[in-house]
Amino acid sequence: MLARLGGRTFASLRHRDYRLYFAGNAVSFVGTWMQQIAAYWLVLDLTGSPLAVGALALVQTLPVTAFGLVGGAVADRVDLRRMVIACESVLATVAVLLAVLALTGTIAVWQLYALGLVQGCALALDAPARHTLVFRIVGRDDLANAVALSSSLGTTARMVGPAIGGLVVAAAGPGVAFAGNAVSYTVAIGALLAMRIAPAPTTRGAATPVLAGVAETFRFAFGQTRVTVTFLCVLLVSMFAFNFDVLLPLVARLTLHEGAEVFGLIASVFGAGALCGALILATVSRARLALVLAGGAGFGAFQLLLAPQSSLAAVCLVLFVIGVFYVLWGSSALAVLQLAAPDHLRGRAASLYIFGFQGGAPLGGLWAGWLVSAGGTELAFYVAGTIALAVVAGGALVLARVPTRPMRAGPIT
């Protein structure tokens, strides 16, 4: 029984190119979180302002709002591997520049914002291409498993990266964390170069103009009720209830009255819960809309429980559970959208998820920073949890009026 469960949990690793993707990103994601921890903490150190932290989140994610859907349309037209290599080369260059500025003591807040904007532009193109590349590597049958395992990479990095980043920032400064991220990108790029994946066959997406492709993405998003509910659940919950990049450093500094080490710890605990959720999904290996709604409901409910906590032990315990529900909600939504899409919309389905997950972050980061300024992290978590529960309840009511049937393009239940 355990052997069968283990084989099902790691089924997509039987693909050679996915093993390379998995290994390269295992290193790169840790470096990315090290850089994020260093950047947010550095802004907080330089300004002492929660709104300044929210502003950094704004400039990093604003390009996703502006160009995220364009990234999906481009991904449906070009060689995916080359597109990912080009984007990650830009991200590596940003990390090198941050390291040089920080290590020479010449870094300023405006430079963090400017390079954050460049980073956001690269990610707007990189993320949909990476997700579509995974589909190209593993195919439909193993997609749900591969999405869950890829999510486990991100969540393990969320656990390990902040812990390492917090220690590195405390012991050696943010410049070393930025340099570590630059090195991690060379590993990811090397893995991409080693892949043997064949170029994708020409699809209808390759002949569609980019702007027309974006319009087609919206027709897909609002053409099926179950796709619409999934997309809006991701967009609204992400915008108003998933601003942890902004809130966790403020929990460490303002609620727990601790430093970078504790910030790294609580972020890692959240990541540990998310890893457990990812492994659960990998074992289930099936995309279910019910998991999107159940995950969103748990994500909101436990934020209400987190809001009044002021001890490190209680914060860690609740954050762990929130991490589990976060993956059940977010990763299930990605698989639902990709499996619902026809082949020529595969990249745009991934970009729709990225747009939903990160497109509202510019407003959400400022919203979270303003709530903390007005009423502390307690108010921010109460509002976030209430909104998440309201969105899920609305989605469930809409679905209750729709006949139960699988979506046309994939086995979504």
TORBA-140846 format. One record per residue (C-alpha): residue number from 1; y, x, z. Coordinates in steps of 0.2 Angstrom, whole numbers. Layout:
BEGIN
@nr NUM&v Y&u X&w Z $
...
***
This chain:
BEGIN
@nr 1&v 0&u 0&w 0 $
@nr 2&v 12&u 14&w 5 $
@nr 3&v 8&u 23&w -11 $
@nr 4&v 11&u 8&w -22 $
@nr 5&v 28&u 5&w -13 $
@nr 6&v 33&u 23&w -15 $
@nr 7&v 28&u 23&w -34 $
@nr 8&v 39&u 7&w -36 $
@nr 9&v 53&u 14&w -26 $
@nr 10&v 55&u 30&w -37 $
@nr 11&v 48&u 23&w -54 $
@nr 12&v 63&u 28&w -64 $
@nr 13&v 61&u 46&w -60 $
@nr 14&v 46&u 47&w -72 $
@nr 15&v 59&u 49&w -85 $
@nr 16&v 63&u 68&w -88 $
@nr 17&v 81&u 65&w -93 $
@nr 18&v 84&u 53&w -78 $
@nr 19&v 77&u 67&w -66 $
@nr 20&v 91&u 79&w -73 $
@nr 21&v 104&u 65&w -71 $
@nr 22&v 98&u 62&w -54 $
@nr 23&v 98&u 80&w -48 $
@nr 24&v 115&u 84&w -56 $
@nr 25&v 124&u 69&w -48 $
@nr 26&v 115&u 73&w -32 $
@nr 27&v 126&u 88&w -31 $
@nr 28&v 141&u 82&w -39 $
@nr 29&v 143&u 66&w -29 $
@nr 30&v 143&u 76&w -13 $
@nr 31&v 157&u 87&w -19 $
@nr 32&v 167&u 72&w -25 $
@nr 33&v 166&u 65&w -7 $
@nr 34&v 171&u 81&w 0 $
@nr 35&v 186&u 81&w -11 $
@nr 36&v 190&u 63&w -6 $
@nr 37&v 189&u 67&w 12 $
@nr 38&v 200&u 82&w 10 $
@nr 39&v 213&u 73&w 0 $
@nr 40&v 215&u 58&w 11 $
@nr 41&v 216&u 68&w 27 $
@nr 42&v 229&u 80&w 19 $
@nr 43&v 240&u 66&w 14 $
@nr 44&v 239&u 59&w 32 $
@nr 45&v 243&u 76&w 39 $
@nr 46&v 258&u 79&w 27 $
@nr 47&v 265&u 62&w 30 $
@nr 48&v 258&u 53&w 45 $
@nr 49&v 259&u 37&w 35 $
@nr 50&v 245&u 24&w 32 $
@nr 51&v 255&u 18&w 17 $
@nr 52&v 255&u 35&w 10 $
@nr 53&v 236&u 35&w 11 $
@nr 54&v 235&u 18&w 2 $
@nr 55&v 247&u 25&w -11 $
@nr 56&v 235&u 39&w -15 $
@nr 57&v 221&u 26&w -17 $
@nr 58&v 233&u 17&w -29 $
@nr 59&v 236&u 32&w -41 $
@nr 60&v 218&u 36&w -41 $
@nr 61&v 212&u 19&w -45 $
@nr 62&v 227&u 12&w -55 $
@nr 63&v 220&u 19&w -72 $
@nr 64&v 204&u 9&w -69 $
@nr 65&v 214&u -6&w -69 $
@nr 66&v 223&u -1&w -85 $
@nr 67&v 210&u 7&w -95 $
@nr 68&v 193&u 3&w -87 $
@nr 69&v 188&u -10&w -100 $
@nr 70&v 194&u 2&w -113 $
@nr 71&v 182&u 15&w -107 $
@nr 72&v 168&u 2&w -109 $
@nr 73&v 173&u -1&w -127 $
@nr 74&v 174&u 17&w -131 $
@nr 75&v 157&u 20&w -123 $
@nr 76&v 149&u 8&w -135 $
@nr 77&v 156&u 18&w -150 $
@nr 78&v 153&u 36&w -146 $
@nr 79&v 139&u 48&w -140 $
@nr 80&v 138&u 45&w -122 $
@nr 81&v 132&u 62&w -116 $
@nr 82&v 147&u 70&w -125 $
@nr 83&v 159&u 58&w -117 $
@nr 84&v 152&u 61&w -100 $
@nr 85&v 153&u 80&w -102 $
@nr 86&v 171&u 79&w -108 $
@nr 87&v 176&u 68&w -93 $
@nr 88&v 168&u 78&w -80 $
@nr 89&v 175&u 94&w -87 $
@nr 90&v 193&u 86&w -84 $
@nr 91&v 187&u 81&w -66 $
@nr 92&v 182&u 99&w -63 $
@nr 93&v 199&u 105&w -69 $
@nr 94&v 207&u 94&w -57 $
@nr 95&v 197&u 100&w -43 $
@nr 96&v 201&u 118&w -47 $
@nr 97&v 220&u 115&w -48 $
@nr 98&v 219&u 106&w -31 $
@nr 99&v 209&u 121&w -23 $
@nr 100&v 222&u 133&w -30 $
@nr 101&v 237&u 124&w -24 $
@nr 102&v 229&u 121&w -7 $
@nr 103&v 223&u 138&w -4 $
@nr 104&v 240&u 146&w -9 $
@nr 105&v 249&u 134&w 3 $
@nr 106&v 260&u 127&w -11 $
@nr 107&v 252&u 109&w -12 $
@nr 108&v 264&u 94&w -10 $
@nr 109&v 261&u 76&w -9 $
@nr 110&v 268&u 73&w -26 $
@nr 111&v 255&u 85&w -33 $
@nr 112&v 241&u 76&w -25 $
@nr 113&v 247&u 60&w -32 $
@nr 114&v 249&u 67&w -50 $
@nr 115&v 232&u 75&w -50 $
@nr 116&v 225&u 59&w -43 $
@nr 117&v 232&u 50&w -57 $
@nr 118&v 223&u 62&w -70 $
@nr 119&v 207&u 60&w -60 $
@nr 120&v 208&u 41&w -61 $
@nr 121&v 211&u 42&w -80 $
@nr 122&v 195&u 53&w -82 $
@nr 123&v 185&u 41&w -70 $
@nr 124&v 190&u 26&w -80 $
@nr 125&v 181&u 33&w -95 $
@nr 126&v 167&u 42&w -86 $
@nr 127&v 160&u 28&w -75 $
@nr 128&v 156&u 16&w -89 $
@nr 129&v 149&u 30&w -99 $
@nr 130&v 138&u 36&w -85 $
@nr 131&v 131&u 19&w -81 $
@nr 132&v 127&u 15&w -99 $
@nr 133&v 119&u 32&w -101 $
@nr 134&v 107&u 28&w -87 $
@nr 135&v 102&u 12&w -97 $
@nr 136&v 99&u 23&w -112 $
@nr 137&v 88&u 34&w -103 $
@nr 138&v 77&u 22&w -93 $
@nr 139&v 77&u 6&w -103 $
@nr 140&v 77&u -12&w -98 $
@nr 141&v 61&u -12&w -87 $
@nr 142&v 67&u 2&w -76 $
@nr 143&v 85&u -2&w -75 $
@nr 144&v 86&u -11&w -59 $
@nr 145&v 76&u 3&w -51 $
@nr 146&v 87&u 17&w -59 $
@nr 147&v 103&u 8&w -53 $
@nr 148&v 97&u 7&w -35 $
@nr 149&v 92&u 25&w -35 $
@nr 150&v 108&u 30&w -43 $
@nr 151&v 116&u 20&w -29 $
@nr 152&v 106&u 30&w -17 $
@nr 153&v 114&u 46&w -23 $
@nr 154&v 131&u 39&w -21 $
@nr 155&v 127&u 32&w -4 $
@nr 156&v 118&u 48&w 2 $
@nr 157&v 134&u 58&w -4 $
@nr 158&v 144&u 45&w 6 $
@nr 159&v 134&u 50&w 21 $
@nr 160&v 133&u 69&w 18 $
@nr 161&v 149&u 73&w 9 $
@nr 162&v 161&u 66&w 22 $
@nr 163&v 151&u 75&w 36 $
@nr 164&v 152&u 91&w 26 $
@nr 165&v 170&u 88&w 21 $
@nr 166&v 176&u 84&w 38 $
@nr 167&v 168&u 100&w 45 $
@nr 168&v 175&u 110&w 30 $
@nr 169&v 192&u 103&w 32 $
@nr 170&v 192&u 106&w 51 $
@nr 171&v 185&u 124&w 50 $
@nr 172&v 193&u 131&w 33 $
@nr 173&v 205&u 118&w 27 $
@nr 174&v 205&u 106&w 12 $
@nr 175&v 207&u 120&w -1 $
@nr 176&v 189&u 125&w 2 $
@nr 177&v 183&u 107&w 0 $
@nr 178&v 192&u 105&w -16 $
@nr 179&v 184&u 122&w -22 $
@nr 180&v 167&u 115&w -17 $
@nr 181&v 169&u 100&w -28 $
@nr 182&v 174&u 111&w -43 $
@nr 183&v 158&u 120&w -41 $
@nr 184&v 148&u 104&w -40 $
@nr 185&v 154&u 98&w -57 $
@nr 186&v 147&u 114&w -65 $
@nr 187&v 130&u 108&w -59 $
@nr 188&v 132&u 91&w -66 $
@nr 189&v 138&u 97&w -83 $
@nr 190&v 123&u 109&w -84 $
@nr 191&v 111&u 95&w -81 $
@nr 192&v 119&u 84&w -95 $
@nr 193&v 118&u 99&w -107 $
@nr 194&v 99&u 101&w -103 $
@nr 195&v 95&u 83&w -108 $
@nr 196&v 85&u 79&w -123 $
@nr 197&v 91&u 61&w -125 $
@nr 198&v 93&u 56&w -143 $
@nr 199&v 109&u 48&w -150 $
@nr 200&v 110&u 29&w -148 $
@nr 201&v 107&u 19&w -164 $
@nr 202&v 122&u 11&w -171 $
@nr 203&v 126&u -6&w -164 $
@nr 204&v 139&u -20&w -167 $
@nr 205&v 150&u -12&w -154 $
@nr 206&v 152&u 4&w -164 $
@nr 207&v 161&u -6&w -178 $
@nr 208&v 172&u -16&w -166 $
@nr 209&v 190&u -10&w -164 $
@nr 210&v 193&u -5&w -146 $
@nr 211&v 206&u -19&w -142 $
@nr 212&v 194&u -32&w -150 $
@nr 213&v 180&u -25&w -139 $
@nr 214&v 190&u -27&w -123 $
@nr 215&v 193&u -46&w -128 $
@nr 216&v 174&u -47&w -131 $
@nr 217&v 171&u -41&w -114 $
@nr 218&v 182&u -55&w -106 $
@nr 219&v 172&u -68&w -117 $
@nr 220&v 156&u -61&w -110 $
@nr 221&v 163&u -61&w -92 $
@nr 222&v 168&u -80&w -93 $
@nr 223&v 155&u -86&w -106 $
@nr 224&v 141&u -89&w -93 $
@nr 225&v 144&u -96&w -76 $
@nr 226&v 132&u -84&w -67 $
@nr 227&v 140&u -69&w -75 $
@nr 228&v 157&u -76&w -70 $
@nr 229&v 152&u -78&w -52 $
@nr 230&v 145&u -61&w -51 $
@nr 231&v 161&u -53&w -59 $
@nr 232&v 173&u -63&w -48 $
@nr 233&v 162&u -59&w -32 $
@nr 234&v 164&u -40&w -36 $
@nr 235&v 182&u -41&w -41 $
@nr 236&v 189&u -51&w -26 $
@nr 237&v 178&u -44&w -13 $
@nr 238&v 182&u -26&w -19 $
@nr 239&v 200&u -30&w -20 $
@nr 240&v 203&u -38&w -3 $
@nr 241&v 188&u -32&w 8 $
@nr 242&v 182&u -15&w 2 $
@nr 243&v 196&u -3&w 6 $
@nr 244&v 186&u 9&w 17 $
@nr 245&v 193&u 24&w 9 $
@nr 246&v 210&u 19&w 16 $
@nr 247&v 204&u 11&w 32 $
@nr 248&v 191&u 24&w 39 $
@nr 249&v 203&u 38&w 41 $
@nr 250&v 214&u 26&w 50 $
@nr 251&v 200&u 20&w 61 $
@nr 252&v 197&u 38&w 66 $
@nr 253&v 215&u 42&w 69 $
@nr 254&v 223&u 26&w 75 $
@nr 255&v 209&u 16&w 83 $
@nr 256&v 197&u 30&w 90 $
@nr 257&v 211&u 43&w 92 $
@nr 258&v 200&u 57&w 85 $
@nr 259&v 202&u 70&w 71 $
@nr 260&v 194&u 74&w 54 $
@nr 261&v 176&u 77&w 62 $
@nr 262&v 175&u 59&w 68 $
@nr 263&v 182&u 53&w 51 $
@nr 264&v 168&u 62&w 43 $
@nr 265&v 155&u 55&w 55 $
@nr 266&v 159&u 37&w 54 $
@nr 267&v 160&u 38&w 35 $
@nr 268&v 143&u 46&w 35 $
@nr 269&v 136&u 33&w 46 $
@nr 270&v 142&u 20&w 33 $
@nr 271&v 134&u 30&w 20 $
@nr 272&v 117&u 31&w 30 $
@nr 273&v 117&u 12&w 30 $
@nr 274&v 121&u 11&w 12 $
@nr 275&v 106&u 23&w 8 $
@nr 276&v 94&u 11&w 17 $
@nr 277&v 101&u -3&w 7 $
@nr 278&v 99&u 7&w -9 $
@nr 279&v 81&u 11&w -5 $
@nr 280&v 77&u -8&w -1 $
@nr 281&v 84&u -12&w -19 $
@nr 282&v 74&u 2&w -27 $
@nr 283&v 58&u -5&w -19 $
@nr 284&v 62&u -23&w -25 $
@nr 285&v 67&u -16&w -42 $
@nr 286&v 73&u -33&w -48 $
@nr 287&v 91&u -39&w -51 $
@nr 288&v 95&u -55&w -41 $
@nr 289&v 111&u -65&w -40 $
@nr 290&v 105&u -71&w -23 $
@nr 291&v 106&u -53&w -17 $
@nr 292&v 124&u -52&w -23 $
@nr 293&v 129&u -67&w -13 $
@nr 294&v 119&u -62&w 2 $
@nr 295&v 125&u -45&w 2 $
@nr 296&v 143&u -51&w 1 $
@nr 297&v 141&u -63&w 15 $
@nr 298&v 134&u -50&w 27 $
@nr 299&v 147&u -37&w 21 $
@nr 300&v 161&u -49&w 26 $
@nr 301&v 152&u -56&w 42 $
@nr 302&v 150&u -39&w 50 $
@nr 303&v 168&u -33&w 46 $
@nr 304&v 173&u -48&w 58 $
@nr 305&v 161&u -40&w 71 $
@nr 306&v 169&u -23&w 67 $
@nr 307&v 187&u -28&w 69 $
@nr 308&v 188&u -28&w 88 $
@nr 309&v 177&u -13&w 91 $
@nr 310&v 186&u 2&w 99 $
@nr 311&v 172&u 14&w 105 $
@nr 312&v 164&u 26&w 93 $
@nr 313&v 146&u 20&w 97 $
@nr 314&v 150&u 2&w 92 $
@nr 315&v 160&u 7&w 77 $
@nr 316&v 145&u 18&w 71 $
@nr 317&v 132&u 4&w 74 $
@nr 318&v 142&u -10&w 65 $
@nr 319&v 147&u 2&w 50 $
@nr 320&v 128&u 6&w 47 $
@nr 321&v 124&u -12&w 45 $
@nr 322&v 139&u -15&w 34 $
@nr 323&v 133&u -1&w 23 $
@nr 324&v 116&u -9&w 20 $
@nr 325&v 125&u -26&w 14 $
@nr 326&v 138&u -16&w 4 $
@nr 327&v 124&u -9&w -7 $
@nr 328&v 114&u -26&w -8 $
@nr 329&v 131&u -34&w -15 $
@nr 330&v 138&u -20&w -26 $
@nr 331&v 122&u -12&w -34 $
@nr 332&v 114&u -29&w -37 $
@nr 333&v 130&u -35&w -46 $
@nr 334&v 129&u -20&w -58 $
@nr 335&v 111&u -23&w -63 $
@nr 336&v 114&u -42&w -65 $
@nr 337&v 129&u -38&w -77 $
@nr 338&v 120&u -25&w -87 $
@nr 339&v 104&u -35&w -89 $
@nr 340&v 114&u -50&w -94 $
@nr 341&v 123&u -41&w -108 $
@nr 342&v 116&u -40&w -126 $
@nr 343&v 114&u -22&w -133 $
@nr 344&v 131&u -21&w -142 $
@nr 345&v 140&u -25&w -125 $
@nr 346&v 130&u -13&w -114 $
@nr 347&v 145&u -1&w -111 $
@nr 348&v 157&u -15&w -109 $
@nr 349&v 146&u -24&w -96 $
@nr 350&v 146&u -7&w -86 $
@nr 351&v 165&u -6&w -88 $
@nr 352&v 166&u -25&w -82 $
@nr 353&v 158&u -20&w -66 $
@nr 354&v 169&u -4&w -64 $
@nr 355&v 184&u -15&w -67 $
@nr 356&v 179&u -27&w -55 $
@nr 357&v 174&u -14&w -42 $
@nr 358&v 189&u -3&w -44 $
@nr 359&v 202&u -12&w -54 $
@nr 360&v 209&u -22&w -39 $
@nr 361&v 209&u -6&w -28 $
@nr 362&v 227&u -2&w -32 $
@nr 363&v 233&u -18&w -24 $
@nr 364&v 219&u -18&w -11 $
@nr 365&v 223&u 0&w -5 $
@nr 366&v 242&u -5&w -2 $
@nr 367&v 236&u -22&w 5 $
@nr 368&v 225&u -13&w 18 $
@nr 369&v 238&u 0&w 22 $
@nr 370&v 251&u -14&w 25 $
@nr 371&v 239&u -24&w 36 $
@nr 372&v 236&u -9&w 47 $
@nr 373&v 255&u -6&w 48 $
@nr 374&v 257&u -24&w 53 $
@nr 375&v 242&u -26&w 65 $
@nr 376&v 231&u -11&w 66 $
@nr 377&v 214&u -9&w 59 $
@nr 378&v 208&u -24&w 69 $
@nr 379&v 219&u -36&w 58 $
@nr 380&v 214&u -27&w 42 $
@nr 381&v 195&u -30&w 46 $
@nr 382&v 197&u -48&w 51 $
@nr 383&v 207&u -52&w 35 $
@nr 384&v 194&u -43&w 24 $
@nr 385&v 179&u -51&w 32 $
@nr 386&v 187&u -68&w 31 $
@nr 387&v 191&u -66&w 12 $
@nr 388&v 173&u -59&w 8 $
@nr 389&v 165&u -74&w 16 $
@nr 390&v 177&u -86&w 7 $
@nr 391&v 173&u -78&w -10 $
@nr 392&v 154&u -79&w -7 $
@nr 393&v 155&u -97&w -1 $
@nr 394&v 165&u -102&w -17 $
@nr 395&v 153&u -93&w -28 $
@nr 396&v 138&u -102&w -20 $
@nr 397&v 147&u -119&w -22 $
@nr 398&v 150&u -116&w -40 $
@nr 399&v 132&u -111&w -43 $
@nr 400&v 125&u -126&w -34 $
@nr 401&v 132&u -136&w -48 $
@nr 402&v 124&u -126&w -61 $
@nr 403&v 105&u -129&w -66 $
@nr 404&v 94&u -115&w -60 $
@nr 405&v 89&u -105&w -75 $
@nr 406&v 88&u -86&w -80 $
@nr 407&v 102&u -79&w -90 $
@nr 408&v 99&u -77&w -108 $
@nr 409&v 98&u -58&w -110 $
@nr 410&v 89&u -53&w -94 $
@nr 411&v 77&u -57&w -80 $
@nr 412&v 91&u -62&w -68 $
@nr 413&v 86&u -74&w -54 $
***
